[in-house]
Amino acid sequence: MNLPVTHHRRGFSLIEMLVVMMIVGTLMVIGLNIFGKTAASSRRTATDQFTAAVEQARTAAITRRKPVILAVAPPIPGDKDQTTRYGLFEVDSLPDNPGLIEARQVQRWNLMPDGVLFFGGDIDGLRNVLDEDQAQLKWKNGENQAFVHALAFNSRGGLAWPTGSDSVAVKIGTGVYQNGKPIETRDGGHSSMRIGRVVARPWRLDG
């Protein structure tokens, strides 16, 4: 008589389960470290590029002998594309306060890396550009328009917007948009810079 063959399945032992958990935990830590370094690298690159854009805007204002706006356009709420962008625009004159501005685009939009955003809030007691009133830019005879936060430079290379006599600041960090608002994450940290009034050169506040 042939007896049925019984297959015995051996389960994981406690030690094996602990080893697997340790390996998974180690891989997660490595992954988080890599992600954090990548996010920090993207943020530093974006900060360097925006610093160069500030210098380019003030130089363009001097050479063109017309006010130049460095416009920061946050994502449109509800839009699938949640990328922040910035670009240069020339205007014939600047009003005292931001409003509807007819402008000419002199540089294509620059896109911030994914997960790198501009943030509002006080920076070492300086006014943050992202906390100021937005301007409505129109260009290409009104075909295109956007609500932007504006850094405007006069023909002498000084800072005209935001108005006032004090320096202003910009904060760039890693985060996500939720309900149309930027939420900062800790993975890649943040960078900030001060922009002077008479000589509107950007100075990094975090080294």
C-alpha positions in Angstrom: 0.0 0.0 0.0 1.3 3.4 -1.0 1.2 5.9 1.8 0.5 9.6 0.9 3.6 11.7 0.8 3.4 14.5 3.4 5.3 17.7 2.6 6.4 19.6 5.7 6.8 23.4 5.2 9.3 24.9 7.6 8.4 28.4 8.7 10.8 31.2 9.4 12.5 31.0 12.7 12.6 34.1 15.0 16.3 34.6 14.3 15.6 34.5 10.5 12.8 37.1 10.9 15.0 39.4 12.9 17.8 39.1 10.3 15.3 40.0 7.5 14.0 43.0 9.5 17.5 44.2 10.2 18.3 44.0 6.5 15.1 45.8 5.5 15.7 48.5 8.1 19.3 49.0 6.9 18.1 49.4 3.3 15.5 51.9 4.3 18.1 54.0 6.2 20.4 53.9 3.2 17.5 54.9 0.9 16.5 57.8 3.1 20.1 59.0 3.3 20.4 58.9 -0.5 17.1 60.7 -1.0 18.1 63.3 1.5 21.4 63.9 -0.2 19.7 64.1 -3.6 17.1 66.6 -2.2 19.8 68.7 -0.6 21.9 68.7 -3.9 18.8 69.8 -5.9 18.1 72.6 -3.4 21.7 73.8 -3.6 21.7 73.7 -7.4 18.4 75.6 -7.5 19.7 78.2 -5.1 22.9 78.8 -7.1 20.8 79.1 -10.3 18.4 81.6 -8.7 21.4 83.6 -7.3 22.7 83.8 -10.9 19.3 84.9 -12.1 19.3 87.8 -9.6 22.7 88.9 -10.9 21.5 88.6 -14.5 18.3 90.6 -13.8 20.2 93.6 -12.2 22.8 93.5 -15.0 20.1 93.4 -17.7 18.4 96.4 -16.1 21.7 98.4 -16.2 22.6 97.4 -19.8 19.0 97.9 -21.1 18.5 101.1 -19.2 15.0 99.9 -18.3 13.5 98.3 -15.2 13.7 94.5 -15.3 11.5 92.2 -13.2 12.7 88.8 -11.9 9.3 87.1 -11.7 8.6 84.0 -9.5 5.4 82.2 -10.6 4.1 79.6 -8.1 2.1 76.7 -9.5 -1.6 77.4 -10.3 -3.8 75.7 -7.7 -5.3 72.6 -9.2 -2.9 72.4 -12.1 -1.3 69.0 -12.6 2.1 70.8 -13.2 3.2 71.8 -9.7 6.5 73.2 -10.7 7.6 76.7 -9.6 9.2 78.8 -12.3 11.0 82.2 -12.7 11.9 84.4 -15.6 13.0 87.9 -16.6 10.7 90.6 -18.0 11.4 94.1 -19.2 9.1 97.0 -18.5 9.1 100.7 -19.6 8.3 101.9 -16.1 7.4 100.6 -12.7 4.3 101.8 -10.7 4.7 102.5 -7.0 3.0 99.2 -6.1 2.5 95.9 -7.9 -0.6 95.6 -10.0 -1.3 94.9 -13.7 2.0 95.2 -15.6 2.5 95.1 -19.4 5.9 93.6 -19.9 8.2 92.0 -22.4 9.7 88.6 -21.7 13.5 88.7 -22.1 14.3 85.3 -20.8 12.4 82.0 -21.0 11.0 80.6 -17.8 13.4 78.6 -15.6 11.9 75.6 -13.9 12.8 74.7 -10.3 13.7 71.1 -9.7 11.0 68.8 -8.5 10.5 69.2 -4.8 12.3 72.5 -4.6 10.1 75.5 -3.8 10.2 79.1 -2.6 8.9 79.6 0.9 7.5 82.6 2.7 8.1 83.6 6.3 10.5 85.8 8.2 14.2 85.4 7.5 16.5 86.8 10.1 14.2 89.8 10.5 14.1 90.6 6.8 11.1 90.9 4.6 10.5 87.8 2.5 9.7 88.4 -1.2 7.1 85.6 -1.1 5.1 87.5 1.6 4.7 90.6 -0.6 1.7 91.4 -2.8 1.7 89.7 -6.2 1.8 91.5 -9.5 -0.1 90.5 -12.6 2.2 90.3 -15.6 0.9 90.4 -19.1 3.1 89.9 -22.2 2.8 89.1 -25.9 0.1 91.8 -26.2 -1.8 90.3 -23.4 -1.9 86.7 -24.8 0.0 85.4 -21.8 -0.3 86.4 -18.1 0.7 85.2 -14.7 0.4 86.3 -11.1 4.0 86.5 -9.8 6.1 87.6 -6.8 8.4 90.2 -8.2 11.9 91.4 -7.7 12.3 94.5 -9.8 15.6 96.3 -10.5 15.9 99.8 -11.7 18.2 101.0 -14.5 21.0 101.6 -12.0 20.9 98.1 -10.7 19.2 98.9 -7.5 16.2 97.1 -6.0 12.9 98.9 -6.8 10.4 96.1 -5.7 9.5 95.3 -3.1 9.3 99.0 -2.3 11.0 100.4 0.8 14.5 101.1 2.1 15.4 97.8 3.7 16.9 94.7 2.2 14.7 91.7 1.4 15.2 88.0 1.5 14.4 84.8 -0.4 14.0 81.3 1.0 14.4 78.2 -1.1 13.8 74.7 0.4 12.5 71.2 -0.3 8.8 70.6 0.0 5.5 69.9 -1.6 2.4 71.9 -2.4 -0.8 71.0 -0.5 -4.0 72.9 -1.2 -2.0 75.5 -3.1 0.4 76.2 -0.3 4.1 75.1 0.0 4.8 72.7 2.9 8.5 72.4 3.8 10.0 69.0 4.4 13.2 68.3 6.3 14.9 66.0 3.8 16.9 68.6 2.0 16.9 71.6 4.3 16.6 75.2 3.0 18.8 78.0 1.8 18.2 81.8 2.1 19.7 84.9 0.7 19.6 88.6 1.3 19.2 91.1 -1.5 20.4 94.6 -0.8 18.6 97.8 -1.8 21.1 100.2 -3.5 23.4 97.5 -4.8 21.0 94.6 -5.2 23.5 91.8 -5.0 22.4 88.5 -3.4 24.2 87.4 -0.3 23.8 83.9 1.0 22.8 83.9 4.6 23.6 80.2 5.2 27.1 80.0 3.9 
